Structures are given as C-alpha cells and as structure tokens.
C-alpha cells in the first residue's frame, strides 16, 4: 500500500517515478533487514541509475559544474594569495622606509641635542647676569631715591 501511495505521489512531484519506487521500497524493506540485503538493494539502485541516460546526463552535468566550481574556487584562492603576498611586500617596503626615516630623525635629534644643551647653559648664565644687573639697577634706584630725599630735606654734601 505504501509503495503505491509513494509512486503516485512521486509522479506528481516531477521526480523519476521508477527510481522513487525503488528507493522507497528499499527504505520500506530496510526496516529489520540484514546488512547483506542492504548491499544487494543498493547495488540494484546504482545499476538502475547507471542504466538511465537522463540520470547519466544529469550526473555528467553536475560533475562538470562541480569541476568548474572547484577550478574557479582554486583560481580565487590563488588570486587572493597573490594579492595578499603583494600587500605584504608593499607593507614591508613601507615599513623599511619608515624605519630608515625614524633612524635619520634620531640622528638629526642627536646632532641638534649638543647645540641645544649649549644654548640651555647659556640661557642659565644670561638669566643669572640679568638678575645681577637688575639688582644693581635696584640699588642705583634706591640710591637715587635716597639722594633725592636727602636733597629735599636739605642735607646734601658734594659727594
């Protein structure tokens, strides 16, 4: 009964009704069967598939599509590998240029550091001189204020 229902159903589904019947029969009969019978039934199905020209053509087309897909996949993978290799080479080149630039800048920094240290020492020395001169000016202003004050009070001598 199940075999008949399945064959009617498979005709409407657009599949190969004979193949569907055999597969269903094998599935139905497999329940509680021994493994040796399974092998025999599978070989019957594969013999049927080999003998069907429509199935052979479909298998051939599918196999050809699979080969084409695999070839395209390998080509994409190779292209990606080449692109990544080129990118690595480019980045290594950029990295090398940056390392050289940093090295040159460090050397320039060392060359400038000595004159910078000399200038810093001169700044400290000039700052000390300026403080000293400012203190002299302060003393001179105090003396001038004192002289003016003394003149105001009338206590002047020719100094």
C-alpha positions in Angstrom: 0.0 0.0 0.0 2.8 2.4 0.9 4.6 1.6 -2.3 1.6 2.5 -4.4 1.0 5.8 -2.5 4.6 6.7 -2.9 4.7 6.1 -6.7 1.5 8.2 -7.2 3.0 10.9 -5.1 6.4 10.9 -6.9 4.7 11.2 -10.3 3.2 14.5 -9.3 6.4 15.8 -7.8 8.2 15.7 -11.1 10.8 13.1 -10.0 11.6 9.8 -11.7 8.8 7.6 -10.5 10.6 4.3 -11.1 13.6 5.5 -9.1 11.4 6.8 -6.3 9.6 3.5 -6.1 12.9 1.5 -5.8 14.3 3.9 -3.2 11.0 3.8 -1.2 10.9 0.0 -1.5 14.5 -0.2 -0.2 13.7 2.2 2.6 10.5 0.3 3.5 12.1 -3.1 3.3 15.3 -1.9 5.2 13.5 -1.9 8.5 14.5 -5.0 10.3 16.6 -6.4 7.3 20.1 -7.7 7.4 23.1 -5.6 6.1 23.8 -8.1 3.3 20.4 -7.4 1.8 21.0 -3.7 2.1 24.2 -4.1 -0.1 22.3 -6.0 -2.7 19.5 -3.5 -2.9 22.0 -0.6 -3.1 23.7 -2.2 -6.0 20.3 -2.6 -7.7 19.7 1.1 -7.3 23.1 2.0 -8.6 22.7 -0.3 -11.6 19.4 1.4 -12.3 21.0 4.8 -12.1 23.8 3.8 -14.5 21.4 2.5 -17.0 19.2 5.6 -17.1 20.6 8.0 -19.8 18.8 11.0 -18.3 20.4 10.4 -14.9 23.8 9.9 -16.6 23.4 13.2 -18.3 22.4 14.9 -15.1 25.3 13.4 -13.2 27.7 14.4 -16.0 26.4 18.0 -15.9 26.6 18.1 -12.2 30.1 16.7 -12.2 31.2 19.3 -14.8 29.7 22.1 -12.8 31.4 20.8 -9.7 34.8 20.7 -11.5 34.2 24.2 -12.8 33.3 25.5 -9.4 36.3 23.8 -7.9 38.5 25.4 -10.6 37.1 28.8 -10.0 37.5 28.4 -6.3 41.1 27.4 -6.7 41.7 30.4 -9.0 40.0 32.8 -6.5 42.2 31.3 -3.7 45.3 31.7 -5.9 44.4 35.3 -6.7 43.7 36.1 -3.1 47.1 34.6 -2.1 48.8 36.7 -4.8 47.0 39.8 -3.6 48.0 39.2 0.0 51.6 38.4 -1.0 51.8 41.7 -2.9 50.2 43.6 0.1 52.8 42.0 2.4 55.6 43.1 0.1 54.2 46.6 -0.2 53.8 46.9 3.6 57.3 45.6 4.2 58.7 48.2 1.8 56.7 51.0 3.5 57.9 49.6 6.9 61.5 49.7 5.8 61.2 53.3 4.6 59.6 54.3 7.9 62.4 52.6 9.9 65.0 54.4 7.8 63.2 57.7 8.3 63.0 57.2 12.0 66.7 56.4 12.1 67.6 59.6 10.2 65.4 61.7 12.5 67.0 60.2 15.6 70.5 61.0 14.2 69.3 64.6 13.5 68.0 64.8 17.0 71.4 63.7 18.4 73.2 66.2 16.2 70.9 69.0 17.4 71.0 68.0 21.1 74.6 69.1 21.7 74.0 72.7 20.5 70.7 72.7 22.4 72.4 71.8 25.6 74.9 74.6 25.0 72.1 77.1 24.4 70.4 75.9 27.6 73.6 76.5 29.6 73.9 80.0 28.0 70.3 80.8 29.0 71.0 79.9 32.6 74.2 82.1 32.5 72.4 85.0 30.9 69.5 84.7 33.3 72.0 84.9 36.2 73.6 88.0 34.7 70.2 89.6 34.2 69.3 89.1 37.8 72.6 90.6 38.9 72.2 93.6 36.6 68.6 94.1 37.8 69.9 94.0 41.4 72.4 96.7 40.5 69.7 98.8 38.9 67.5 98.4 42.1 70.5 99.6 44.2 71.0 102.5 41.9 67.4 103.5 42.0 67.4 103.2 45.8 70.5 105.5 45.9 68.8 107.9 43.6 65.7 108.0 45.7 67.8 108.4 48.8 69.8 111.3 47.2 66.5 113.0 46.1 65.1 112.6 49.6 68.3 114.0 51.2 68.2 117.0 48.8 64.6 117.6 49.8 65.5 117.7 53.5 68.4 119.9 52.7 71.1 117.6 53.9 73.4 117.4 50.9 77.1 117.3 50.6 79.1 117.1 47.5 79.8 113.6 47.1 
